[in-house]
Amino acid sequence: MSENHQLFGTEDLRGKLSEHGYKNTPQRKEILQIFVDHSDYHHMSAEDIYKILRENKSEIGLATVYRSLDLLSELGILVQVDFGDGCTRYELNNTDPKAHRHHHLICIKCKKVIEFEEDLLDELEEDIAEKSGFQILNHEVKFFGYCSECRAEM
């Protein structure tokens, strides 16, 4: 597995808003801080963020959370991740933009998502590019199956 390289620090995240003409509102700062503080918990939904805000006694509403997540994704601060279950999740864009993103292993029983960082598709990309003339910039892979805990219960 490869290492993640932090692309944005807290000040970089806030600076990226200003750089694009957006205000660093208290709500956006608080939402960004949640991603920084909970960097070990990947793939948070708007509802996950809202729950954390409520636990922190914040008065930020769910509609504001959705708007902020959309904007932060547009600016490349967050990455939207869709696991095919109808729930969009978000994570900090903390990888080198020239490198491939990590892949996901999704348990169809417990819904756990495991990140897999090793990229084994370089040869396939080269073959596709050579045969089709298509310039590939990135790819996303999701594997669906059973995690080790669910397999042990079977």
C-alpha positions, 0 to 999 in steps of 0.5 A: 500500500502506498502512503498518503501525502497531505496536500492541504493543511488547515490554512491551505484549505481556508486559503483555497476558499479566499483564492476563489473569491469565497468567504471563510464563513464560520460555518465553512471553517467549522466544517473544514475543521471536522474533516481535519480533526476526523481525518482518520474517519474517511468517507463522511456523509453530510449526515455524519458531518451534521451529527458531529456538529450537533454533538459539538452544540453547533447550530449549523443546519443540514442545508448549510452542510450540503451547500458547504460540501458541494462548494468544497468539492467544487474547489477540490478541497474535498473529494466526493465518493459514491459507493453505489448506495445512494449516499454521497460521501466526502473525504479530504483531498489529501493526495497528490493530484497527479497520483491515482486516488485509492481504491475501495473495498465495499462489504455488501453485508455490513457496508464497511468501506476499506481503502486499498492504496496499491495501484495495480492498473498502470499496465492496463491504462497503458494498454487502453491508451495505446489501443484507443488513443485515449488519454487517461488522467485517473481511474476509480475502482470499487470492489464489492464483496464480504469483509473478513468479519462478515466472512467469519460469520458465514 
